[in-house]
Amino acid sequence: MFVADNLNVNSEGHLTIGGLDAVDLASQYGTPLYVMDENLIRDNCRKYVGSIRKFYNGNGLALYASKAFCCKAMCKIAFEEGMGLDVVSGGELFTAMSVDFPAERIVFHGNNKTRAELTSALEYGVHRIVVDNLTELNTLNELAGQMGKKADIMFRIKPGVDAHTHDFVKTGQIDSKFGFAIETGEAFEAIKAAISMPNINLRCLHCHIGSQIFELDPFDLAARIMLSLISKVKLELGYEIKELNLGGGFGIKYLSEDRAIEYEKYMETIAGVVHSECERLDIAVPRIFLEPGRSIVASSGVTLYTVGAVKVIPNIRTYVSIDGGMTDNPRYALYKSQYSACIANKADQPFSEAVTVAGKCCESGDLIGEGMPMQKADPGDILAVFATGAYNYSMSSNYNRIPRPPVVMLKDGQSRIVIKRESYEDIIRNDLI
Ligand SMILES: *Cc1c(COP(=O)(O)O)cnc(C)c1O
């Protein structure tokens, strides 16, 4: 019934998360509450770090895509597990810097970085800046020159593989706001331009083909396309690009019927493709970067809410209203993302209905899910929504001036707050009259 291995039911019939009683956590910290299991996060980090060691002889770096869930504690965990960090804004970079995350393990992404962001990336000395377009390339060359530095960069390439949906498509990828297209010759021209720039050091090509991907084929195809571009650059320009960033996007289990990709299988297959293609194309095996985000943190997260009103509309639907909603989890409102849930204090009882879980915002679309299988809900129950560790806290808002919930991290049977609950004072902190 549960989508993660750390979820269970205790003798009181309560849901447990990492061995801790979810009902107790809700009463200790209040609701809504984000709960995250540090043991699970660390296990996931180890799978990627271990795979780089095993399948690429350690010649690579697994970067945690911090946009999935970014805070000081998470940066520290990623660091301790030997991961690098992918940041996409000055704010994420600042968070990493605030815990002294080593710059030589940070990669800076983004399709429209400001001059201020590029400057701080250069000042901090991040490992690689991922350049998205020619405007940015020129700006970076100019800024690096002014600072007497040489910027180590990657190019974001559109490989022409788009796997944002279950059926991946091999065309239409030109229409993306991210990166340089291969088909139009844009990528090749940009590479030529970068090579000639005095303050730019082009080291790596990057691609990221989508998110929540379950099949291996699109990753396989993207790797082949990227390696053939590296080969073309070597043959035609005599320039060797010695690094390849294959991005993130590994799917996770939100519903019990989801079959998540096995990392080991992915790594073994793609490493096989990389090695055989390099031999065929007569290029050196590049240093590999990976950028998992969701697959590091999503399944470790559970959000706990208190049920308020239960509104039964005969022959239509039942609304179960909770004390949070789109402000702490906007993903159903944004993309109709599916979640599974249960009543934490009735976790030993079977699902008996299918309900609509509604948030408390002034917005009809403020839902966590529709037709969600669940035990019969009553006011005062604790509702647990699973696999909320990625793109929930990081996408949260203060709409309706609702304070953000705290994040409690569980580790080895203990719990601690890693992000405090926002107060009403926090909400008006920047208001002036
Ligand atoms: C979002 C993103 C990732 C992480 O994607 P997940 O689906 O969370 O693994 C990695 N790289 C880039 C460039 C991204 O935009």
The ligand as an SDF file (V2000), in Angstrom:
LIG
                    3D

 15 15  0  0  0  0  0  0  0  0999 V2000
   15.3080   19.9130  -12.8290 C   0  0  0  0  0  0  0  0  0  0  0  0
   16.6360   19.5700  -13.3340 C   0  0  0  0  0  0  0  0  0  0  0  0
   17.3230   18.4650  -12.8200 C   0  0  0  0  0  0  0  0  0  0  0  0
   16.7110   17.5270  -11.8270 C   0  0  0  0  0  0  0  0  0  0  0  0
   15.6310   16.8510  -12.3560 O   0  0  0  0  0  0  0  0  0  0  0  0
   14.8960   15.7070  -11.5220 P   0  0  0  0  0  0  0  0  0  0  0  0
   13.7730   15.3080  -12.4040 O   0  0  0  0  0  0  0  0  0  0  0  0
   14.4410   16.3200  -10.2490 O   0  0  0  0  0  0  0  0  0  0  0  0
   15.8960   14.6250  -11.2880 O   0  0  0  0  0  0  0  0  0  0  0  0
   18.6000   18.2300  -13.2660 C   0  0  0  0  0  0  0  0  0  0  0  0
   19.1930   19.0460  -14.1760 N   0  0  0  0  0  0  0  0  0  0  0  0
   18.5560   20.1080  -14.6910 C   0  0  0  0  0  0  0  0  0  0  0  0
   19.2630   20.9720  -15.6640 C   0  0  0  0  0  0  0  0  0  0  0  0
   17.2640   20.4050  -14.3050 C   0  0  0  0  0  0  0  0  0  0  0  0
   16.6340   21.4590  -14.8330 O   0  0  0  0  0  0  0  0  0  0  0  0
  1  2  1  0
  2  3  1  0
  2 14  2  0
  3  4  1  0
  3 10  2  0
  4  5  1  0
  5  6  1  0
  6  7  2  0
  6  8  1  0
  6  9  1  0
 10 11  1  0
 11 12  2  0
 12 13  1  0
 12 14  1  0
 14 15  1  0
M  END
$$$$
